[in-house]
Amino acid sequence: MSSFNKVLFFACTALLTTVIIFVVRQETVLPDASIQSNEITKTAQTEKTVPPEIISDLMSQERPDNETGELFYQTLPGSLSDAPKPASLETDLQGNLIINKRVQHLFEFYLMAMGEEPFENIIARIKHDLSSQLNADAYLIANNLLEGYLQYRNNIGIIKNQYAEQATISGTSMALIKEIKLAIRDSRSAFLPDEAISSFYSKEDDYDDYMISKAQILNNKALSVEQKRVELILLDENTPIELIQAQNGMNQLSKVRNSVSDLRKLGANDEDIYLYREQELGTDVADRLASLDTERQVWQARVNTYRVELANIESMDAYSKDEKHRMIEALRNEHFDEQEILRVRTLDKMRTQNSKT
């Protein structure tokens, strides 16, 4: 169905990877389980979804099996050609599919090509990979699992839209974020078997619960600084050891950076972030990172001011392309020094490229 072409890809992460959405006749993408509070409050943009039958129709299309089809399967899109290939699926002695993270990784590997080829092509690639590894019965199970996985991710956008008006009126809060997460978790059973839910999402859910609990402690105004430290220690002591070990296995600074990003999305303020950094890295490092935060905020404010004036120039139809170029160079010289201009040019180039994708 070539009319279903995807023209926009927005990708997310680790708190939960991508917010991908379906858009009929304009874009065909899928929403990931990621919940970011700043996204929920965007009143002018809702998650675009499609009726479930659209996904079912795409899933029911036959895979090309002729020589042209074989060439298609052997030639991967650019984003996949150099990417690590997913591990082989696992089966038991009877050839039954073992549902684990490898299945999800296979789905996600091909879904990375969103934006490079139509969604029906991506489904065809997934089906081909499944059929090349599984017997007929196992393939049927995997195929049903794929449709449920896609339906579930589409349903995430529906759930977000249901809460969008509430967030617009009352603003985001920890309670609202938890309610949305719970609604998304509860919806899984309508699309996926228990075995898949446990294999795909158990560690992800543990991490979410851990970060939400941490954010609740840091946001609790009734607790003193020392009480917060104690609560954070107790939280770690009562968290599954596998999660703590996984975090400790990361570079400490990288771990803190990732956690800070997640905590900010959950509503932590600068004071909360400082306390967390101080606990993890010590006072000296927390002080230096706080100074860097301030420098970044000042820099971003300058860039934002420049962007407003840049947009005005770009919207002036009365000037030629060369005249606009000279005006933009003068604007950069007005706001930035020589080294900063190099950085701004790079940022502008990236912004232009992103607006075309």
C-alpha positions, 0 to 999 in steps of 0.5 A: 500500500504505497499510499501509506508513506511515512514522512516523520520519525521522532525517536526516544529513549531510555526512560523508554525509547521512542515516541513513534506514531502512525499517521495515515497517508502522511506518516506511518510510525508507531508510538513507543512506551516512553512518557515524557512530561513535557510532551504531555503538556503540548496542547497544540500537538496530539499523538496521531494514531490510526484505526486498528484495522489499518494495522491489520490490513498491512499485516495481512499483505502477502510478502514478495517471494519472487526474485525481486523480493529476494533482492529486496530482502538482501538490500537493507536501508542505509540506517540498517546496513551498518547496524548490529544485526539482531541475535537469532531467535530461540526455539525449544527442541520441538521448534516452538518459539521462545518469547524473550527480548530477542523477539522484541529486538528483531522487531525494533531492528527493522522499525529503525528504518522508519522514514527510509521506506514505507511501513508495509516494507518494514513489516515485510522484512520482519515477516521474512526474517521470522519465516527464515528462522521458524517453522510454520507453527512458530511463525504463526505465533510470531506473526500474531505477536508482531501484530499485537506489538504494533497495535499496542504501540499505536494504542499508547498514542490513544492513551496519551491523547485521552490524558492530553486535555487533563494535562492541559488544564491541570498541568503535569504532576507525578500523580498524572505521570504515574496514572498514564504509565499505569494505564499503558501497562494495563493496556498491554494484556489486550494486545500481548500474551503474559509471556511477552509482557514479562519478557519485553517490559519487566526490567523497563517497568522496574527501572521506571518504578525506581526512577519515579520513587527517586523523583518522589523522594527528591520532590517531597518538600516535607523531607529535610535534605538529610531525610532525603539522603536516608530515603534514597539509601533505603530505596536502593536497598529495597530495589532489585539487586539486578537493577542496582548492579546494572546501574553500577556497571555503567560509568558513574558519570554517565549513570548520573547524567542519564538519571538526571535527564530522567529525573528532570522529565519527572519534575525534579528541580535544580535543588533536587538535581544538586542533592542527587549529584552530591549523593552520587558524586560528591559536593565538588563535582555537584558544584561543578556540574551545577555551574555547567548547568548555569552556563548551558542555560545562559547559552541556550537563552542567547541561542533562543534570542538569536533564533527569534531574530533568525526566523524573522529574517528567514520569513522576509520574502522581499529579500533575495537568498544572498541578501538573507545570507548576509543579514544572517551572518551579520546577526551571528556576528552581533550575538556571538564571538568567532568560536561561537559562530562556528558552533551556531553554524553547525547547529543551524545546519543540523536544524535545517537538515532535521526540518527536511526529514 
